Amino acid sequence: MSFLKRLFARPDTAAGAPAAEDAPDPIDGDAAERRYDLELARSEQDRLDELSQRQLRYAAYSWQPPRQGGERRADDEQSAAPD
């Protein structure tokens, strides 16, 4: 995010002029966001038991059987056959 802020910075602040004092520091904003994400992860860990955590962690690796039957149905041949 800070890359985009530096890329699209206003010319007066990019040329070395001091930025406004009320503008939040992007580094502090990133650190605050990381702290918030860590707090959410900890609360999620407290809320779920060990089994639920493992199920969520490995859900992307679960095996699903292939779909059966396909798109074709039993009455397709009868309706497609010429009279």
C-alpha positions in Angstrom: 0.0 0.0 0.0 2.8 2.4 0.8 4.2 1.8 -2.7 1.0 3.1 -4.2 1.0 6.1 -1.9 4.6 7.0 -2.9 3.7 6.4 -6.6 0.7 8.7 -6.5 2.1 11.3 -4.1 1.3 14.9 -4.7 4.1 16.9 -6.3 4.5 19.3 -3.4 5.0 16.6 -0.8 7.2 14.5 -3.1 9.6 17.4 -3.8 10.8 17.4 -0.1 8.2 19.8 1.3 7.1 18.6 4.7 3.8 16.8 4.6 0.8 17.8 6.6 1.2 17.0 10.3 -2.3 15.4 10.5 -1.6 12.9 7.8 -1.0 9.4 9.2 2.3 7.8 8.6 1.9 4.9 6.2 4.4 2.8 8.2 2.3 3.3 11.3 -0.8 2.4 9.3 0.7 -0.8 8.1 1.8 -1.7 11.6 -1.6 -1.0 13.0 -3.2 -3.2 10.3 -0.8 -6.0 11.1 -1.6 -5.7 14.8 -5.3 -5.9 14.0 -4.9 -8.9 11.7 -2.9 -10.7 14.5 -5.6 -9.8 17.0 -8.3 -11.3 14.7 -6.2 -14.5 14.2 -5.8 -14.9 18.0 -9.5 -14.4 18.7 -10.3 -16.9 15.9 -7.9 -19.4 17.5 -9.5 -18.9 20.9 -13.0 -19.3 19.5 -12.3 -22.6 17.6 -11.2 -25.9 19.0 -8.2 -27.8 17.6 -10.3 -30.0 15.3 -12.1 -27.1 13.7 -8.8 -25.3 13.2 -7.3 -28.3 11.4 -10.3 -28.7 9.2 -10.1 -25.0 8.2 -6.4 -25.2 7.6 -6.5 -28.3 5.3 -9.9 -27.6 3.6 -8.2 -26.7 0.4 -6.4 -30.0 0.2 -9.6 -32.1 0.7 -10.5 -34.7 -1.9 -13.8 -34.5 -3.6 -15.1 -37.3 -5.8 -15.6 -36.5 -9.5 -19.0 -35.4 -10.6 -21.1 -38.3 -11.9 -23.5 -38.3 -14.8 -22.2 -35.3 -16.7 -24.6 -32.9 -18.5 -26.4 -35.5 -20.5 -29.7 -36.9 -19.3 -31.6 -40.1 -20.1 -34.3 -38.5 -22.2 -31.8 -36.5 -24.4 -31.4 -39.2 -27.0 -35.2 -39.5 -27.5 -35.7 -35.8 -28.0 -32.6 -35.5 -30.3 -33.6 -38.4 -32.6 -35.4 -37.4 -35.9 -38.9 -38.8 -36.3 
